Amino acid sequence: MKQPKENKARELGFAFVAGLVFAVGLGLSGMTQPSKVIGFLNVSGDWDPSLAFVMGGAIAVHLAVNRFVQKRGRPLLADIFHLPTRQDVDAKLVLGAVLFGVGWGLGGFCPGPALVSAAAGQGSALVFVAAMTVGMLIQHVTAQAPKPLAEATGAPPPAKST
């Protein structure tokens, strides 16, 4: 079912405002500075716990707002809530989490702060966002690649001829 134009415009407007609030929050908390992330991860040196306080604050706000939103019965801009249903942990999830963590630790950025910093013209963030975009494109292409017939149908692979 296609959305009317006014609903799509309202949805984009809300998304823009939410992104703007997120970006301002990242900037005010200093989380667009890679030194904050590196300082948080450096537990054996000059440890900076400020990232833990920002995360804790975000989690607390989410818990409070999520309870209120779930009691509404339906979201403001859709007919139903679109919540994840998968509960399994597979190799792709673990590998993705590891790559995310390594990239975060090495670069000092995760996607949100990287985009905010790149928009502000920070050179290292521009490089990070470019590399992140390439990684996303590689993932998209490999996820869309056709599966071998045996894998797609569940049939056993053909016997090798000698």
Salt bridges, closest charged atoms under 4 A:
GLU11 OE2 - LYS8 NZ 3.90
ASP48 OD2 - LYS36 NZ 3.51
ASP79 OD1 - ARG74 NH2 3.68
ASP88 OD2 - ARG86 NH2 2.82
ASP90 OD2 - ARG86 NH2 3.39
